Protein backbone atom coordinates (compact mmCIF):
# COMPACT_ATOMS: atom_id res chain seq x y z
CA UNK A 1 0.00 0.00 0.00
CA UNK A 2 1.36 3.45 -0.97
CA UNK A 3 2.59 5.64 1.86
CA UNK A 4 0.30 8.38 0.51
CA UNK A 5 -2.86 6.27 0.59
CA UNK A 6 -4.07 8.17 3.65
CA UNK A 7 -3.87 11.42 1.67
CA UNK A 8 -6.11 10.11 -1.12
CA UNK A 9 -8.79 9.07 1.35
CA UNK A 10 -8.43 12.31 3.32
CA UNK A 11 -8.82 14.40 0.15
CA UNK A 12 -11.97 12.50 -0.86
CA UNK A 13 -13.38 13.18 2.60
CA UNK A 14 -12.35 16.81 2.31
CA UNK A 15 -14.11 17.25 -1.04
CA UNK A 16 -17.27 15.36 -0.20
CA UNK A 17 -17.68 17.01 3.17
CA UNK A 18 -16.98 20.43 1.68
CA UNK A 19 -19.81 20.04 -0.83
CA UNK A 20 -22.06 18.43 1.80
CA UNK A 21 -21.54 21.38 4.13
CA UNK A 22 -22.43 23.89 1.43
CA UNK A 23 -25.77 22.24 0.60
CA UNK A 24 -26.75 20.43 3.82
CA UNK A 25 -29.14 23.17 4.92
CA UNK A 26 -31.28 23.09 1.77
CA UNK A 27 -33.78 20.34 2.80
CA UNK A 28 -34.46 22.09 6.13
CA UNK A 29 -35.01 25.36 4.27
CA UNK A 30 -37.60 23.53 2.18
CA UNK A 31 -39.55 22.28 5.18
CA UNK A 32 -37.92 18.92 5.94
CA UNK A 33 -37.02 18.80 9.67
CA UNK A 34 -33.41 18.40 10.78
CA UNK A 35 -34.34 15.40 12.92
CA UNK A 36 -35.65 13.58 9.86
CA UNK A 37 -32.54 14.61 7.96
CA UNK A 38 -30.66 12.65 10.63
CA UNK A 39 -32.79 9.58 9.81
CA UNK A 40 -32.03 10.01 6.12
CA UNK A 41 -28.33 10.31 6.94
CA UNK A 42 -28.48 7.08 8.95
CA UNK A 43 -30.05 5.30 5.97
CA UNK A 44 -27.39 6.64 3.59
CA UNK A 45 -24.77 4.95 5.78
CA UNK A 46 -26.08 1.56 4.63
CA UNK A 47 -24.73 1.53 1.00
CA UNK A 48 -21.14 2.46 2.01
CA UNK A 49 -21.30 -0.12 4.81
CA UNK A 50 -22.39 -2.82 2.34
CA UNK A 51 -19.61 -1.81 -0.04
CA UNK A 52 -17.03 -1.90 2.76
CA UNK A 53 -18.11 -5.31 4.05
CA UNK A 54 -18.17 -6.77 0.53
CA UNK A 55 -14.44 -5.97 0.29
CA UNK A 56 -13.64 -8.21 3.28
CA UNK A 57 -15.96 -11.11 2.57
CA UNK A 58 -18.75 -9.83 4.86
CA UNK A 59 -16.56 -10.37 7.91
CA UNK A 60 -17.36 -8.27 10.98
CA UNK A 61 -15.08 -8.39 14.00
CA UNK A 62 -17.14 -9.29 17.06
CA UNK A 63 -14.60 -9.66 19.87
CA UNK A 64 -15.10 -7.62 23.03
CA UNK A 65 -12.58 -4.91 22.11
CA UNK A 66 -14.04 -4.44 18.64
CA UNK A 67 -17.55 -4.23 20.03
CA UNK A 68 -16.42 -1.62 22.56
CA UNK A 69 -14.45 0.53 20.12
CA UNK A 70 -17.02 0.21 17.34
CA UNK A 71 -19.88 1.14 19.62
CA UNK A 72 -17.98 4.10 21.09
CA UNK A 73 -17.06 5.44 17.66
CA UNK A 74 -20.57 5.01 16.34
CA UNK A 75 -22.33 6.48 19.36
CA UNK A 76 -19.98 9.47 19.52
CA UNK A 77 -20.51 10.18 15.83
CA UNK A 78 -24.28 9.68 15.81
CA UNK A 79 -24.72 11.40 19.17
CA UNK A 80 -22.79 14.37 17.83
CA UNK A 81 -25.13 14.50 14.85
CA UNK A 82 -28.14 14.53 17.17
CA UNK A 83 -26.68 17.37 19.24
CA UNK A 84 -25.86 19.24 16.04
CA UNK A 85 -29.49 19.18 14.92
CA UNK A 86 -30.54 20.56 18.31
CA UNK A 87 -27.90 23.29 18.09
CA UNK A 88 -28.91 24.47 14.61
CA UNK A 89 -32.55 24.69 15.69
CA UNK A 90 -31.73 27.01 18.59
CA UNK A 91 -28.68 29.01 17.52
CA UNK A 92 -26.84 30.70 14.62
CA UNK A 93 -25.15 28.25 12.25
CA UNK A 94 -22.42 30.78 11.42
CA UNK A 95 -21.19 30.50 15.02
CA UNK A 96 -22.05 26.84 15.66
CA UNK A 97 -19.97 25.30 12.88
CA UNK A 98 -16.71 27.13 13.71
CA UNK A 99 -17.06 25.88 17.29
CA UNK A 100 -17.59 22.30 16.09
CA UNK A 101 -14.68 22.61 13.64
CA UNK A 102 -12.32 22.86 16.61
CA UNK A 103 -12.83 19.14 17.35
CA UNK A 104 -9.27 18.36 16.12
CA UNK A 105 -8.02 20.09 19.26
CA UNK A 106 -9.47 17.17 21.25
CA UNK A 107 -8.17 14.52 18.83
CA UNK A 108 -4.70 16.04 18.67
CA UNK A 109 -4.44 16.49 22.43
CA UNK A 110 -5.44 12.89 23.11
CA UNK A 111 -3.14 11.57 20.34
CA UNK A 112 -0.16 13.48 21.67
CA UNK A 113 -0.80 12.48 25.28
CA UNK A 114 -1.89 8.87 24.84
CA UNK A 115 -0.55 7.68 21.45
CA UNK A 116 2.68 9.72 21.59
CA UNK A 117 2.28 10.73 17.94
CA UNK A 118 4.65 13.30 16.48
CA UNK A 119 4.89 15.26 13.27
CA UNK A 120 7.58 17.20 11.40
CA UNK A 121 8.01 20.97 11.12
CA UNK A 122 5.78 21.34 8.07
CA UNK A 123 3.06 19.26 9.67
CA UNK A 124 3.31 21.18 12.93
CA UNK A 125 3.04 24.49 11.07
CA UNK A 126 0.08 23.16 9.08
CA UNK A 127 -1.67 22.10 12.26
CA UNK A 128 -1.08 25.55 13.77
CA UNK A 129 -2.48 27.27 10.68
CA UNK A 130 -5.48 24.93 10.62
CA UNK A 131 -6.36 25.53 14.25
CA UNK A 132 -5.91 29.29 13.86
CA UNK A 133 -8.09 29.38 10.75
CA UNK A 134 -11.12 27.53 12.07
CA UNK A 135 -12.55 30.24 14.35
CA UNK A 136 -12.13 32.84 11.58
CA UNK A 137 -14.44 31.28 8.99
CA UNK A 138 -17.66 32.65 10.43
CA UNK A 139 -16.33 35.20 12.89
CA UNK A 140 -19.00 37.72 13.82
CA UNK A 141 -18.84 40.87 15.90
CA UNK A 142 -21.74 42.44 17.72
CA UNK A 143 -24.27 41.05 20.18
CA UNK A 144 -24.59 37.67 18.43
CA UNK A 145 -20.92 36.92 18.97
CA UNK A 146 -21.23 37.15 22.72
CA UNK A 147 -24.12 34.76 23.20
CA UNK A 148 -21.92 31.98 24.56
CA UNK A 149 -24.09 31.30 27.59
CA UNK A 150 -26.98 30.07 25.49
CA UNK A 151 -28.08 26.48 25.13
CA UNK A 152 -26.98 26.23 21.49
CA UNK A 153 -23.39 26.90 22.54
CA UNK A 154 -23.47 24.09 25.10
CA UNK A 155 -24.84 21.78 22.39
CA UNK A 156 -22.08 22.85 20.00
CA UNK A 157 -19.48 22.16 22.68
CA UNK A 158 -21.00 18.71 23.09
CA UNK A 159 -20.60 18.03 19.36
CA UNK A 160 -17.02 19.32 19.46
CA UNK A 161 -16.10 16.98 22.30
CA UNK A 162 -17.99 13.99 20.85
CA UNK A 163 -16.38 14.23 17.41
CA UNK A 164 -12.94 15.02 18.80
CA UNK A 165 -12.99 11.97 21.07
CA UNK A 166 -14.42 9.91 18.19
CA UNK A 167 -11.39 10.83 16.06
CA UNK A 168 -9.06 9.56 18.76
CA UNK A 169 -10.88 6.25 19.23
CA UNK A 170 -11.09 5.81 15.45
CA UNK A 171 -7.29 5.95 15.25
CA UNK A 172 -6.97 3.70 18.31
CA UNK A 173 -9.39 1.14 16.89
CA UNK A 174 -7.53 1.01 13.58
CA UNK A 175 -4.61 -0.64 15.39
CA UNK A 176 -6.70 -3.77 16.02
CA UNK A 177 -9.79 -3.47 13.83
CA UNK A 178 -10.55 -3.48 10.14
CA UNK A 179 -11.79 -0.15 8.83
CA UNK A 180 -14.77 -2.02 7.40
CA UNK A 181 -15.83 -3.27 10.82
CA UNK A 182 -15.44 0.22 12.28
CA UNK A 183 -17.71 1.67 9.63
CA UNK A 184 -20.23 -1.14 10.11
CA UNK A 185 -20.58 -0.23 13.78
CA UNK A 186 -20.88 3.45 12.85
CA UNK A 187 -23.77 2.61 10.52
CA UNK A 188 -25.52 0.34 13.02
CA UNK A 189 -25.33 2.78 15.92
CA UNK A 190 -26.55 5.58 13.66
CA UNK A 191 -29.59 3.51 12.73
CA UNK A 192 -30.24 2.57 16.36
CA UNK A 193 -30.65 6.24 17.26
CA UNK A 194 -33.23 6.97 14.56
CA UNK A 195 -36.22 6.28 16.89
CA UNK A 196 -34.93 9.07 19.15
CA UNK A 197 -34.71 11.44 16.18
CA UNK A 198 -38.25 10.53 15.11
CA UNK A 199 -39.51 11.10 18.66
CA UNK A 200 -37.88 14.55 18.64
CA UNK A 201 -39.68 15.52 15.41
CA UNK A 202 -42.58 17.95 15.68
CA UNK A 203 -45.13 16.37 13.35
CA UNK A 204 -47.70 19.04 14.22
CA UNK A 205 -45.83 21.19 11.70
CA UNK A 206 -46.27 20.23 8.01
CA UNK A 207 -43.41 18.10 6.69
CA UNK A 208 -42.22 18.39 3.11
CA UNK A 209 -42.16 14.86 1.69
CA UNK A 210 -41.45 16.01 -1.88
CA UNK A 211 -38.36 15.81 -4.06
CA UNK A 212 -36.72 18.76 -2.31
CA UNK A 213 -37.33 17.15 1.09
CA UNK A 214 -36.16 13.60 1.90
CA UNK A 215 -34.88 12.89 -1.62
CA UNK A 216 -32.74 16.02 -1.72
CA UNK A 217 -31.56 15.20 1.81
CA UNK A 218 -30.52 11.71 0.68
CA UNK A 219 -28.57 13.07 -2.29
CA UNK A 220 -26.71 15.45 0.02
CA UNK A 221 -26.21 13.11 2.96
CA UNK A 222 -24.69 10.33 0.85
CA UNK A 223 -21.72 12.68 0.42
CA UNK A 224 -21.43 12.79 4.20
CA UNK A 225 -21.60 9.00 4.50
CA UNK A 226 -19.07 8.19 1.77
CA UNK A 227 -16.79 10.86 3.21
CA UNK A 228 -17.06 9.18 6.61
CA UNK A 229 -16.00 5.83 5.13
CA UNK A 230 -12.99 7.45 3.47
CA UNK A 231 -12.13 9.15 6.77
CA UNK A 232 -11.99 5.74 8.47
CA UNK A 233 -9.51 4.58 5.83
CA UNK A 234 -7.54 7.83 6.18
CA UNK A 235 -7.16 7.22 9.90
CA UNK A 236 -6.07 3.63 9.17
CA UNK A 237 -3.15 4.67 6.98
CA UNK A 238 -2.30 8.12 8.39
CA UNK A 239 -1.63 9.89 11.66
CA UNK A 240 -4.57 11.33 13.55
CA UNK A 241 -2.51 14.43 14.31
CA UNK A 242 -2.38 15.18 10.55
CA UNK A 243 -5.57 13.62 9.15
CA UNK A 244 -7.87 15.38 11.59
CA UNK A 245 -6.72 18.98 10.96
CA UNK A 246 -6.52 18.41 7.19
CA UNK A 247 -10.11 17.24 6.87
CA UNK A 248 -11.50 19.67 9.41
CA UNK A 249 -9.75 22.68 7.91
CA UNK A 250 -10.08 21.71 4.26
CA UNK A 251 -13.80 20.86 4.23
CA UNK A 252 -14.86 24.27 5.63
CA UNK A 253 -12.59 25.87 3.04
CA UNK A 254 -14.42 24.16 0.18
CA UNK A 255 -17.77 24.93 1.79
CA UNK A 256 -16.81 28.60 2.04
CA UNK A 257 -15.66 28.80 -1.58
CA UNK A 258 -18.82 27.12 -2.90
CA UNK A 259 -21.03 29.35 -0.77
CA UNK A 260 -19.21 32.48 -1.97
CA UNK A 261 -19.60 31.41 -5.61
CA UNK A 262 -23.28 30.55 -5.22
CA UNK A 263 -24.23 33.62 -3.21
CA UNK A 264 -21.89 36.06 -4.92
CA UNK A 265 -20.96 37.36 -1.48
CA UNK A 266 -17.76 39.21 -0.69
CA UNK A 267 -16.30 37.80 2.54
CA UNK A 268 -14.97 40.05 5.26
CA UNK A 269 -11.27 40.41 5.91
CA UNK A 270 -11.54 37.97 8.82
CA UNK A 271 -13.14 35.30 6.63
CA UNK A 272 -10.53 35.83 3.91
CA UNK A 273 -7.80 35.37 6.51
CA UNK A 274 -9.43 32.12 7.63
CA UNK A 275 -9.65 30.83 4.07
CA UNK A 276 -6.00 31.64 3.33
CA UNK A 277 -4.81 30.06 6.58
CA UNK A 278 -6.84 26.91 5.90
CA UNK A 279 -5.48 26.69 2.34
CA UNK A 280 -1.92 27.02 3.64
CA UNK A 281 -2.64 24.38 6.28
CA UNK A 282 -4.00 21.92 3.71
CA UNK A 283 -0.93 22.37 1.49
CA UNK A 284 1.54 22.00 4.37
CA UNK A 285 -0.18 18.90 5.71
CA UNK A 286 -0.28 17.37 2.23
CA UNK A 287 3.45 17.86 1.56
CA UNK A 288 4.59 16.79 5.03
CA UNK A 289 7.20 14.04 4.44
CA UNK A 290 6.24 10.59 5.62
CA UNK A 291 8.34 9.19 8.49
CA UNK A 292 10.55 6.21 7.74
CA UNK A 293 8.59 2.96 8.22
CA UNK A 294 9.18 1.11 11.46
CA UNK A 295 10.95 -2.25 11.18
CA UNK A 296 8.53 -4.01 13.49
CA UNK A 297 4.97 -4.51 12.37
CA UNK A 298 2.10 -3.78 14.71
C-alpha positions as CSV (number, residue, x, y, z in Angstrom):
1,X,0.0,0.0,0.0
2,X,1.4,3.5,-1.0
3,X,2.6,5.6,1.9
4,X,0.3,8.4,0.5
5,X,-2.9,6.3,0.6
6,X,-4.1,8.2,3.7
7,X,-3.9,11.4,1.7
8,X,-6.1,10.1,-1.1
9,X,-8.8,9.1,1.4
10,X,-8.4,12.3,3.3
11,X,-8.8,14.4,0.1
12,X,-12.0,12.5,-0.9
13,X,-13.4,13.2,2.6
14,X,-12.3,16.8,2.3
15,X,-14.1,17.3,-1.0
16,X,-17.3,15.4,-0.2
17,X,-17.7,17.0,3.2
18,X,-17.0,20.4,1.7
19,X,-19.8,20.0,-0.8
20,X,-22.1,18.4,1.8
21,X,-21.5,21.4,4.1
22,X,-22.4,23.9,1.4
23,X,-25.8,22.2,0.6
24,X,-26.7,20.4,3.8
25,X,-29.1,23.2,4.9
26,X,-31.3,23.1,1.8
27,X,-33.8,20.3,2.8
28,X,-34.5,22.1,6.1
29,X,-35.0,25.4,4.3
30,X,-37.6,23.5,2.2
31,X,-39.6,22.3,5.2
32,X,-37.9,18.9,5.9
33,X,-37.0,18.8,9.7
34,X,-33.4,18.4,10.8
35,X,-34.3,15.4,12.9
36,X,-35.6,13.6,9.9
37,X,-32.5,14.6,8.0
38,X,-30.7,12.6,10.6
39,X,-32.8,9.6,9.8
40,X,-32.0,10.0,6.1
41,X,-28.3,10.3,6.9
42,X,-28.5,7.1,9.0
43,X,-30.1,5.3,6.0
44,X,-27.4,6.6,3.6
45,X,-24.8,5.0,5.8
46,X,-26.1,1.6,4.6
47,X,-24.7,1.5,1.0
48,X,-21.1,2.5,2.0
49,X,-21.3,-0.1,4.8
50,X,-22.4,-2.8,2.3
51,X,-19.6,-1.8,0.0
52,X,-17.0,-1.9,2.8
53,X,-18.1,-5.3,4.0
54,X,-18.2,-6.8,0.5
55,X,-14.4,-6.0,0.3
56,X,-13.6,-8.2,3.3
57,X,-16.0,-11.1,2.6
58,X,-18.7,-9.8,4.9
59,X,-16.6,-10.4,7.9
60,X,-17.4,-8.3,11.0
61,X,-15.1,-8.4,14.0
62,X,-17.1,-9.3,17.1
63,X,-14.6,-9.7,19.9
64,X,-15.1,-7.6,23.0
65,X,-12.6,-4.9,22.1
66,X,-14.0,-4.4,18.6
67,X,-17.6,-4.2,20.0
68,X,-16.4,-1.6,22.6
69,X,-14.4,0.5,20.1
70,X,-17.0,0.2,17.3
71,X,-19.9,1.1,19.6
72,X,-18.0,4.1,21.1
73,X,-17.1,5.4,17.7
74,X,-20.6,5.0,16.3
75,X,-22.3,6.5,19.4
76,X,-20.0,9.5,19.5
77,X,-20.5,10.2,15.8
78,X,-24.3,9.7,15.8
79,X,-24.7,11.4,19.2
80,X,-22.8,14.4,17.8
81,X,-25.1,14.5,14.8
82,X,-28.1,14.5,17.2
83,X,-26.7,17.4,19.2
84,X,-25.9,19.2,16.0
85,X,-29.5,19.2,14.9
86,X,-30.5,20.6,18.3
87,X,-27.9,23.3,18.1
88,X,-28.9,24.5,14.6
89,X,-32.5,24.7,15.7
90,X,-31.7,27.0,18.6
91,X,-28.7,29.0,17.5
92,X,-26.8,30.7,14.6
93,X,-25.2,28.3,12.2
94,X,-22.4,30.8,11.4
95,X,-21.2,30.5,15.0
96,X,-22.1,26.8,15.7
97,X,-20.0,25.3,12.9
98,X,-16.7,27.1,13.7
99,X,-17.1,25.9,17.3
100,X,-17.6,22.3,16.1
101,X,-14.7,22.6,13.6
102,X,-12.3,22.9,16.6
103,X,-12.8,19.1,17.3
104,X,-9.3,18.4,16.1
105,X,-8.0,20.1,19.3
106,X,-9.5,17.2,21.3
107,X,-8.2,14.5,18.8
108,X,-4.7,16.0,18.7
109,X,-4.4,16.5,22.4
110,X,-5.4,12.9,23.1
111,X,-3.1,11.6,20.3
112,X,-0.2,13.5,21.7
113,X,-0.8,12.5,25.3
114,X,-1.9,8.9,24.8
115,X,-0.5,7.7,21.5
116,X,2.7,9.7,21.6
117,X,2.3,10.7,17.9
118,X,4.6,13.3,16.5
119,X,4.9,15.3,13.3
120,X,7.6,17.2,11.4
121,X,8.0,21.0,11.1
122,X,5.8,21.3,8.1
123,X,3.1,19.3,9.7
124,X,3.3,21.2,12.9
125,X,3.0,24.5,11.1
126,X,0.1,23.2,9.1
127,X,-1.7,22.1,12.3
128,X,-1.1,25.5,13.8
129,X,-2.5,27.3,10.7
130,X,-5.5,24.9,10.6
131,X,-6.4,25.5,14.2
132,X,-5.9,29.3,13.9
133,X,-8.1,29.4,10.7
134,X,-11.1,27.5,12.1
135,X,-12.5,30.2,14.4
136,X,-12.1,32.8,11.6
137,X,-14.4,31.3,9.0
138,X,-17.7,32.7,10.4
139,X,-16.3,35.2,12.9
140,X,-19.0,37.7,13.8
141,X,-18.8,40.9,15.9
142,X,-21.7,42.4,17.7
143,X,-24.3,41.0,20.2
144,X,-24.6,37.7,18.4
145,X,-20.9,36.9,19.0
146,X,-21.2,37.2,22.7
147,X,-24.1,34.8,23.2
148,X,-21.9,32.0,24.6
149,X,-24.1,31.3,27.6
150,X,-27.0,30.1,25.5
151,X,-28.1,26.5,25.1
152,X,-27.0,26.2,21.5
153,X,-23.4,26.9,22.5
154,X,-23.5,24.1,25.1
155,X,-24.8,21.8,22.4
156,X,-22.1,22.9,20.0
157,X,-19.5,22.2,22.7
158,X,-21.0,18.7,23.1
159,X,-20.6,18.0,19.4
160,X,-17.0,19.3,19.5
161,X,-16.1,17.0,22.3
162,X,-18.0,14.0,20.9
163,X,-16.4,14.2,17.4
164,X,-12.9,15.0,18.8
165,X,-13.0,12.0,21.1
166,X,-14.4,9.9,18.2
167,X,-11.4,10.8,16.1
168,X,-9.1,9.6,18.8
169,X,-10.9,6.3,19.2
170,X,-11.1,5.8,15.4
171,X,-7.3,6.0,15.3
172,X,-7.0,3.7,18.3
173,X,-9.4,1.1,16.9
174,X,-7.5,1.0,13.6
175,X,-4.6,-0.6,15.4
176,X,-6.7,-3.8,16.0
177,X,-9.8,-3.5,13.8
178,X,-10.6,-3.5,10.1
179,X,-11.8,-0.1,8.8
180,X,-14.8,-2.0,7.4
181,X,-15.8,-3.3,10.8
182,X,-15.4,0.2,12.3
183,X,-17.7,1.7,9.6
184,X,-20.2,-1.1,10.1
185,X,-20.6,-0.2,13.8
186,X,-20.9,3.4,12.8
187,X,-23.8,2.6,10.5
188,X,-25.5,0.3,13.0
189,X,-25.3,2.8,15.9
190,X,-26.5,5.6,13.7
191,X,-29.6,3.5,12.7
192,X,-30.2,2.6,16.4
193,X,-30.7,6.2,17.3
194,X,-33.2,7.0,14.6
195,X,-36.2,6.3,16.9
196,X,-34.9,9.1,19.1
197,X,-34.7,11.4,16.2
198,X,-38.3,10.5,15.1
199,X,-39.5,11.1,18.7
200,X,-37.9,14.5,18.6
201,X,-39.7,15.5,15.4
202,X,-42.6,17.9,15.7
203,X,-45.1,16.4,13.4
204,X,-47.7,19.0,14.2
205,X,-45.8,21.2,11.7
206,X,-46.3,20.2,8.0
207,X,-43.4,18.1,6.7
208,X,-42.2,18.4,3.1
209,X,-42.2,14.9,1.7
210,X,-41.4,16.0,-1.9
211,X,-38.4,15.8,-4.1
212,X,-36.7,18.8,-2.3
213,X,-37.3,17.2,1.1
214,X,-36.2,13.6,1.9
215,X,-34.9,12.9,-1.6
216,X,-32.7,16.0,-1.7
217,X,-31.6,15.2,1.8
218,X,-30.5,11.7,0.7
219,X,-28.6,13.1,-2.3
220,X,-26.7,15.5,0.0
221,X,-26.2,13.1,3.0
222,X,-24.7,10.3,0.8
223,X,-21.7,12.7,0.4
224,X,-21.4,12.8,4.2
225,X,-21.6,9.0,4.5
226,X,-19.1,8.2,1.8
227,X,-16.8,10.9,3.2
228,X,-17.1,9.2,6.6
229,X,-16.0,5.8,5.1
230,X,-13.0,7.4,3.5
231,X,-12.1,9.1,6.8
232,X,-12.0,5.7,8.5
233,X,-9.5,4.6,5.8
234,X,-7.5,7.8,6.2
235,X,-7.2,7.2,9.9
236,X,-6.1,3.6,9.2
237,X,-3.1,4.7,7.0
238,X,-2.3,8.1,8.4
239,X,-1.6,9.9,11.7
240,X,-4.6,11.3,13.5
241,X,-2.5,14.4,14.3
242,X,-2.4,15.2,10.5
243,X,-5.6,13.6,9.2
244,X,-7.9,15.4,11.6
245,X,-6.7,19.0,11.0
246,X,-6.5,18.4,7.2
247,X,-10.1,17.2,6.9
248,X,-11.5,19.7,9.4
249,X,-9.8,22.7,7.9
250,X,-10.1,21.7,4.3
251,X,-13.8,20.9,4.2
252,X,-14.9,24.3,5.6
253,X,-12.6,25.9,3.0
254,X,-14.4,24.2,0.2
255,X,-17.8,24.9,1.8
256,X,-16.8,28.6,2.0
257,X,-15.7,28.8,-1.6
258,X,-18.8,27.1,-2.9
259,X,-21.0,29.4,-0.8
260,X,-19.2,32.5,-2.0
261,X,-19.6,31.4,-5.6
262,X,-23.3,30.6,-5.2
263,X,-24.2,33.6,-3.2
264,X,-21.9,36.1,-4.9
265,X,-21.0,37.4,-1.5
266,X,-17.8,39.2,-0.7
267,X,-16.3,37.8,2.5
268,X,-15.0,40.1,5.3
269,X,-11.3,40.4,5.9
270,X,-11.5,38.0,8.8
271,X,-13.1,35.3,6.6
272,X,-10.5,35.8,3.9
273,X,-7.8,35.4,6.5
274,X,-9.4,32.1,7.6
275,X,-9.7,30.8,4.1
276,X,-6.0,31.6,3.3
277,X,-4.8,30.1,6.6
278,X,-6.8,26.9,5.9
279,X,-5.5,26.7,2.3
280,X,-1.9,27.0,3.6
281,X,-2.6,24.4,6.3
282,X,-4.0,21.9,3.7
283,X,-0.9,22.4,1.5
284,X,1.5,22.0,4.4
285,X,-0.2,18.9,5.7
286,X,-0.3,17.4,2.2
287,X,3.4,17.9,1.6
288,X,4.6,16.8,5.0
289,X,7.2,14.0,4.4
290,X,6.2,10.6,5.6
291,X,8.3,9.2,8.5
292,X,10.6,6.2,7.7
293,X,8.6,3.0,8.2
294,X,9.2,1.1,11.5
295,X,10.9,-2.2,11.2
296,X,8.5,-4.0,13.5
297,X,5.0,-4.5,12.4
298,X,2.1,-3.8,14.7
